[in-house]
Amino acid sequence: MATGETGASQEWKRGWPVVLAAVAGFSFFSVVISATGLFIEPLERDFGWDRATLSMGPAIATAVTALLSPFYGALIDRFGSRRLGIPGVVTTMAATCMFAFANGSTTQWIVMWIVFGLILTSIKSTIWTTAVAGTFSKGRGLALGLAVTGPAIAQTLVPPLGNMLIESFGWRAAYVWFGLGWGGVTLLLCWLFLHDAHDRQPAGDKSRGGALPGLHRHEAWRSRALLQVALSSFIVMMMTIGLAIHLFPILTEAGVARSEAAWLLSLGGIAGIVGKLVTGALLDRFRPNWTGSLTMGVTAVTFVVLIWFLHSMPALIIALIINGYAAGSKTQITAFLTAGYAGLRNFGMIYGVMSALVALASGLGPWLAGKVYDVTGGYEPFLWTGAIGCVVGGALLLALPPMPRWDQAESVSSSA
């Protein structure tokens, strides 16, 4: 036990800067998506676009990242996180500023989001997760939990910050502030601290990666456990990201002031940070599928509150805390379960496919919510679908089989 604690302590002494860089990278990846709801009303007012058009941007970008994720995962396995991450942050800064030049053309808007999606792939979750997973072994659950606080930090700070920037300087300037300001801080931290196992490993040792325990690619395709993780993540992410993008207009159209709605969203972001840390500790101590099932399933409460108790501020606060707590750990749970059931032999490629499905769901959800609003004049059908979907997603994780003991397989392989 003492040896394990010493090993974990040594990992943290060596690896905390990597976690810090990953937090910044995760947050910058989430900035524009987290701010999309804030820009709906200003763009609708200036350009006269409908909600489906305004919501299609994240759908386009995440669809592009979904298509490229497996390929990019293979590149990360080959070149490492640093060589790809730093140029990715620089180009994403430019791509974020690009939205300030929107002129009301829907064609231009679609092209912008396609370009943004191509560039955003370079800083998606795979690059930060790979860096942290390659740095930590004994403390991997908590390290991943801290790393994925990045989106929660973005969710906490972006709504009030973005609302202030839009009201003070206009929506065009807000995009520039997000790109150069948030992106500049991320670039500095990545330049100083972003390293992974690929960077630290001597060239002659890289051949050992082929001996790591885990599934071969053809085995991963036939894995029932990985299929359940993928399906659960797809359903829950589609519903919850769709809700996240449209939550701001849902609240304001119910009579909540913009400033109060912004702070309510920030409350969910704070809960998300707590959720990541608590979930990280729980994943290391209990059966991960139990933790994942409860986290995914409890999100249904938020959808129910928005259907029946939308005008009750106490109920809204409780619902957004629950939603934030659960939202804070969905990516973390997916990464942990993928590593657990797939092993590390082909983690980059397998997780690339998994994150591609998550990205596709994250893009489809906002479009679906916007389409439901345009067709029905409200969000209630989408909210009912979300409540049912979260329950199904939690049940899929609850039914997972016991996780393989890849550490034992590695010991046997090393002995041989």
VENJOKA-V846626 format. One record per residue. SS is DSSP state (H for helix, E for strand, L for the rest). D_LAST is the distance of its C-alpha to the last C-alpha in Angstrom with 1 decimal. Layout:
ss->SS d_last->D_LAST
ss->SS d_last->D_LAST
This chain:
ss->L d_last->25.6
ss->H d_last->27.1
ss->H d_last->23.9
ss->H d_last->23.6
ss->H d_last->27.3
ss->H d_last->26.9
ss->H d_last->24.1
ss->H d_last->26.3
ss->H d_last->29.3
ss->H d_last->27.7
ss->H d_last->26.7
ss->H d_last->30.4
ss->H d_last->31.8
ss->H d_last->29.9
ss->H d_last->30.1
ss->H d_last->33.6
ss->H d_last->35.3
ss->H d_last->32.9
ss->H d_last->33.9
ss->H d_last->37.6
ss->H d_last->37.4
ss->H d_last->35.8
ss->H d_last->38.6
ss->H d_last->41.1
ss->H d_last->39.5
ss->H d_last->39.3
ss->H d_last->42.9
ss->H d_last->44.3
ss->H d_last->42.7
ss->H d_last->44.6
ss->H d_last->47.9
ss->H d_last->49.8
ss->H d_last->48.6
ss->H d_last->49.6
ss->H d_last->53.0
ss->H d_last->53.8
ss->H d_last->55.9
ss->H d_last->57.9
ss->H d_last->59.0
ss->H d_last->60.0
ss->H d_last->63.6
ss->H d_last->64.4
ss->H d_last->63.2
ss->H d_last->65.0
ss->H d_last->68.1
ss->H d_last->68.1
ss->H d_last->66.9
ss->L d_last->67.9
ss->L d_last->64.5
ss->L d_last->63.5
ss->H d_last->60.5
ss->H d_last->58.4
ss->H d_last->58.8
ss->H d_last->58.1
ss->H d_last->54.9
ss->H d_last->53.6
ss->H d_last->52.3
ss->H d_last->49.2
ss->H d_last->48.6
ss->H d_last->48.8
ss->H d_last->46.6
ss->H d_last->43.8
ss->H d_last->44.0
ss->H d_last->43.5
ss->H d_last->40.5
ss->H d_last->39.1
ss->H d_last->39.3
ss->H d_last->37.6
ss->H d_last->34.9
ss->H d_last->32.0
ss->H d_last->33.0
ss->H d_last->33.2
ss->H d_last->29.9
ss->H d_last->28.3
ss->H d_last->30.5
ss->H d_last->29.2
ss->H d_last->25.6
ss->H d_last->26.8
ss->H d_last->29.4
ss->L d_last->28.8
ss->H d_last->31.3
ss->H d_last->33.6
ss->H d_last->34.6
ss->H d_last->35.5
ss->H d_last->36.7
ss->H d_last->39.4
ss->H d_last->41.3
ss->H d_last->41.0
ss->H d_last->42.8
ss->H d_last->45.5
ss->H d_last->46.2
ss->H d_last->46.1
ss->H d_last->48.8
ss->H d_last->51.0
ss->H d_last->50.4
ss->H d_last->51.4
ss->H d_last->54.6
ss->H d_last->55.3
ss->H d_last->56.4
ss->H d_last->59.4
ss->H d_last->60.9
ss->L d_last->61.2
ss->L d_last->64.7
ss->L d_last->65.0
ss->L d_last->63.8
ss->H d_last->61.3
ss->H d_last->60.0
ss->H d_last->59.3
ss->H d_last->57.7
ss->H d_last->55.3
ss->H d_last->54.4
ss->H d_last->53.8
ss->H d_last->51.3
ss->H d_last->49.5
ss->H d_last->49.2
ss->H d_last->48.2
ss->H d_last->45.4
ss->H d_last->44.1
ss->H d_last->44.0
ss->H d_last->42.8
ss->H d_last->39.6
ss->H d_last->38.6
ss->H d_last->38.6
ss->L d_last->37.5
ss->H d_last->35.0
ss->H d_last->31.9
ss->H d_last->32.3
ss->H d_last->32.8
ss->H d_last->30.1
ss->H d_last->27.5
ss->H d_last->28.6
ss->H d_last->28.4
ss->H d_last->25.1
ss->H d_last->23.5
ss->H d_last->25.1
ss->L d_last->24.5
ss->L d_last->21.7
ss->L d_last->23.0
ss->L d_last->26.6
ss->H d_last->26.1
ss->H d_last->28.6
ss->H d_last->31.4
ss->H d_last->30.8
ss->H d_last->31.1
ss->H d_last->34.1
ss->H d_last->35.8
ss->H d_last->35.1
ss->L d_last->36.7
ss->H d_last->39.8
ss->H d_last->41.0
ss->H d_last->42.6
ss->H d_last->44.1
ss->H d_last->45.6
ss->H d_last->47.1
ss->H d_last->48.4
ss->H d_last->50.0
ss->H d_last->51.6
ss->H d_last->52.4
ss->H d_last->55.0
ss->H d_last->57.4
ss->H d_last->56.7
ss->H d_last->57.1
ss->H d_last->60.2
ss->H d_last->61.7
ss->H d_last->61.0
ss->H d_last->62.5
ss->H d_last->65.5
ss->H d_last->66.1
ss->H d_last->65.2
ss->L d_last->64.8
ss->H d_last->61.8
ss->H d_last->61.4
ss->H d_last->61.1
ss->H d_last->58.6
ss->H d_last->56.2
ss->H d_last->56.6
ss->H d_last->56.1
ss->H d_last->52.9
ss->H d_last->51.6
ss->H d_last->52.6
ss->H d_last->52.4
ss->H d_last->49.3
ss->H d_last->47.6
ss->H d_last->48.6
ss->H d_last->47.1
ss->H d_last->43.8
ss->H d_last->43.8
ss->H d_last->44.3
ss->H d_last->41.5
ss->H d_last->39.0
ss->H d_last->40.1
ss->H d_last->39.6
ss->H d_last->36.4
ss->L d_last->34.5
ss->L d_last->31.1
ss->L d_last->27.6
ss->H d_last->24.0
ss->H d_last->24.9
ss->H d_last->27.6
ss->H d_last->25.8
ss->L d_last->22.7
ss->L d_last->23.0
ss->H d_last->23.3
ss->H d_last->20.3
ss->H d_last->18.0
ss->H d_last->19.3
ss->H d_last->17.0
ss->H d_last->14.2
ss->H d_last->16.2
ss->H d_last->15.0
ss->H d_last->11.4
ss->L d_last->13.1
ss->L d_last->13.1
ss->E d_last->16.3
ss->L d_last->18.7
ss->L d_last->19.6
ss->H d_last->23.3
ss->H d_last->24.5
ss->H d_last->22.7
ss->H d_last->24.5
ss->H d_last->27.8
ss->L d_last->27.5
ss->L d_last->26.4
ss->H d_last->29.3
ss->H d_last->28.3
ss->H d_last->28.4
ss->H d_last->31.6
ss->H d_last->33.1
ss->H d_last->32.2
ss->H d_last->33.7
ss->H d_last->36.8
ss->H d_last->37.4
ss->H d_last->37.1
ss->H d_last->39.4
ss->H d_last->42.1
ss->H d_last->42.2
ss->H d_last->42.0
ss->H d_last->44.8
ss->H d_last->47.1
ss->H d_last->46.5
ss->H d_last->46.6
ss->H d_last->49.7
ss->H d_last->51.2
ss->H d_last->50.2
ss->H d_last->52.0
ss->H d_last->55.1
ss->H d_last->55.2
ss->H d_last->57.6
ss->H d_last->60.3
ss->H d_last->59.8
ss->H d_last->60.8
ss->H d_last->63.6
ss->H d_last->65.1
ss->L d_last->65.2
ss->L d_last->67.4
ss->L d_last->64.9
ss->L d_last->65.9
ss->H d_last->63.7
ss->H d_last->63.1
ss->H d_last->62.2
ss->H d_last->59.9
ss->H d_last->58.1
ss->H d_last->57.5
ss->H d_last->56.4
ss->H d_last->53.7
ss->H d_last->52.7
ss->H d_last->52.5
ss->H d_last->49.9
ss->H d_last->48.0
ss->H d_last->48.1
ss->H d_last->46.8
ss->H d_last->44.0
ss->H d_last->42.8
ss->H d_last->42.8
ss->H d_last->41.0
ss->H d_last->38.1
ss->H d_last->37.6
ss->H d_last->38.0
ss->H d_last->35.8
ss->H d_last->33.0
ss->H d_last->33.2
ss->H d_last->33.5
ss->H d_last->30.4
ss->H d_last->28.3
ss->H d_last->29.9
ss->L d_last->30.7
ss->L d_last->29.6
ss->H d_last->29.9
ss->H d_last->31.6
ss->H d_last->34.4
ss->H d_last->35.0
ss->H d_last->35.1
ss->H d_last->37.3
ss->H d_last->39.9
ss->H d_last->39.9
ss->H d_last->40.5
ss->H d_last->42.9
ss->H d_last->45.2
ss->L d_last->46.2
ss->H d_last->48.5
ss->H d_last->50.8
ss->H d_last->51.7
ss->H d_last->52.8
ss->H d_last->54.9
ss->H d_last->56.6
ss->H d_last->57.5
ss->H d_last->59.1
ss->H d_last->61.1
ss->L d_last->61.4
ss->L d_last->61.6
ss->L d_last->64.7
ss->L d_last->63.5
ss->H d_last->62.2
ss->H d_last->60.5
ss->H d_last->58.6
ss->H d_last->57.7
ss->H d_last->56.3
ss->H d_last->54.2
ss->H d_last->53.0
ss->H d_last->52.1
ss->H d_last->50.2
ss->H d_last->48.2
ss->H d_last->47.7
ss->H d_last->46.7
ss->H d_last->44.2
ss->H d_last->42.5
ss->H d_last->42.8
ss->L d_last->41.1
ss->L d_last->37.8
ss->H d_last->37.5
ss->H d_last->35.6
ss->H d_last->33.3
ss->H d_last->32.6
ss->H d_last->31.9
ss->H d_last->29.4
ss->H d_last->27.7
ss->H d_last->27.5
ss->H d_last->26.4
ss->H d_last->23.4
ss->H d_last->22.7
ss->H d_last->22.9
ss->H d_last->21.6
ss->E d_last->18.8
ss->L d_last->18.7
ss->L d_last->17.4
ss->L d_last->21.1
ss->H d_last->22.9
ss->H d_last->25.6
ss->H d_last->26.7
ss->H d_last->26.5
ss->H d_last->28.3
ss->H d_last->30.7
ss->H d_last->31.7
ss->H d_last->32.0
ss->H d_last->34.2
ss->H d_last->36.2
ss->H d_last->37.2
ss->H d_last->38.1
ss->H d_last->40.1
ss->H d_last->41.9
ss->H d_last->42.7
ss->H d_last->43.9
ss->H d_last->46.3
ss->H d_last->47.5
ss->H d_last->48.4
ss->H d_last->51.0
ss->H d_last->52.6
ss->H d_last->52.8
ss->H d_last->54.4
ss->H d_last->56.9
ss->H d_last->57.7
ss->H d_last->58.3
ss->H d_last->60.7
ss->H d_last->62.6
ss->H d_last->63.1
ss->H d_last->63.8
ss->L d_last->65.2
ss->L d_last->62.7
ss->L d_last->59.1
ss->H d_last->59.3
ss->H d_last->57.7
ss->H d_last->54.8
ss->H d_last->54.5
ss->H d_last->54.5
ss->H d_last->51.8
ss->H d_last->49.7
ss->H d_last->50.1
ss->H d_last->49.0
ss->H d_last->46.1
ss->H d_last->44.6
ss->H d_last->44.8
ss->H d_last->43.0
ss->H d_last->40.3
ss->H d_last->39.7
ss->H d_last->39.6
ss->H d_last->36.8
ss->H d_last->34.5
ss->H d_last->35.5
ss->L d_last->34.4
ss->L d_last->30.8
ss->L d_last->28.0
ss->L d_last->25.6
ss->L d_last->23.3
ss->L d_last->19.6
ss->L d_last->17.2
ss->H d_last->15.2
ss->H d_last->14.3
ss->H d_last->12.4
ss->H d_last->10.6
ss->H d_last->9.8
ss->H d_last->8.6
ss->H d_last->6.2
ss->H d_last->5.1
ss->H d_last->5.4
ss->H d_last->3.8
ss->L d_last->0.0
